[in-house]
């Protein structure tokens, strides 16, 4: 662990560039949950500028599309390498540039000294910002009019579109039974890819759009990654498909216990441990941050009597206990907290229990 890249597959080492966007999203997510903006003018803005510059120079103007394209990438689905215009990557690049510009403007108006310091260090000009904006505003997103979905990448519909239920179980996991040549030609998705974008940017799309994309992509997804079932569990719960949500919860929570991918001898998956928490809290509990407030839309699998969790939100501890008969909220502290429950704003008094 000396800072040098040590992965042995160039398709991942050099082409899985969407990881840059995940860093920017982590900065956004930190501020969204904590309300602490100080990190961005102090340190985060320099990171956002670096990432925006990366995406600007990585995009290519296509005279054919009259749009900016991003060529030669590996998206989140690692069963697709060296593709053009992975939708998730392109959308993330578009968002990262927009988010960087938004924060440059905010820091300029509210943190003058930090703005001067960062602009001097980064040597960022108005002309460069206009170049960024040109790329973000004219990014190409592959789309199928027939299916009314964004395509995972250019050419996805050229594949032999056989769904996972047509796969013989003896062939699973496919990465232990198939050559890479066969995997790369197949439509099978290792983990959430287009749907990962819908997870990150859920509020950018309607529930109908999420449902269309879920119904299109999930049947091709083999979930042979610890990152995959939790995202699908969360989205299935949002769509009210609790049997799907519970099945995917079991996949993420029991991945290592049942050695689903036959690789537990190599170590345990911290990702699926985090995914177990996410499936319960963001999936069944429906926890989000909406309009700067905690939001919940609690659901419960019919197989359970109840579940509970705690959230430390901006220094206040909120306990949530979901039963088949209703949901109880208990707030520790000395001041009330405004939350959204099933879309309705409700005040929770400190040291008092509220039952919905």
CORMO-V380424 format. One record per helix or strand of 2 or more residues. SS is the DSSP state (@ for helix, = for strand). FROM is the first residue (numbers start at 1). TO is the last residue. If there is no record, write none. Layout:
SS,FROM,TO + SS,FROM,TO
//
This chain:
@,10,13 + @,18,34 + @,38,58 + =,60,62 + =,67,69 + @,87,110 + @,112,122 + @,126,137 + =,143,144 + =,149,150 + @,156,158 + @,164,166 + @,169,171 + @,174,176 + @,180,185 + @,194,200 + @,202,204 + @,207,220 + @,228,238 + @,242,253 + @,264,266 + @,270,284 + =,288,290 + =,293,296 + =,306,313 + =,316,323 + =,326,332 + =,337,341 + =,344,348 + =,353,355
//
